[in-house]
């Protein structure tokens, strides 16, 4: 039972980290520097 709980925790942590990475990438893309690169 502990192994299953540990796997679930790892999967949840990976999902959270992936969501954070996506939000950072989106903010970079639509931020001031991202807009400047798109305009170039």
N, C-alpha and C positions, 0 to 999 in steps of 0.2 A: 504494500500500500504506500509506503514511503517513497519508493522508486517512482510510482505513478505520479505522486504529488510533486516530486522533484522535476519530472519531465514536464508536467503542466506549468510549473513555475518558470522553467527555462523557456518554454514556448511562449509564454506570456511576456517574458522579458525581451525576447527577440522581436516580438510583435510591437512592443512599446518602442524599442530602439529603432525599428524600421520606420515607424510612424514619425518619430522625432527627426530622423534623417530626411524623410520626405518633406516635412514641414520646413526644415532648414533650407533644403534645396529650393522649395517654392518661394520662400521669403528672399533668398538670394536672387532668384530669377526675376522676381517682381520688385526688388529693391532698387535703390538708386543706381548701384553699380550694374545690376542686371539690365536695367532699362538702357543704360549707356552702351552696354555691349550689343544689345539688340539694335540700337540706332546706328551703330558703327558699320 
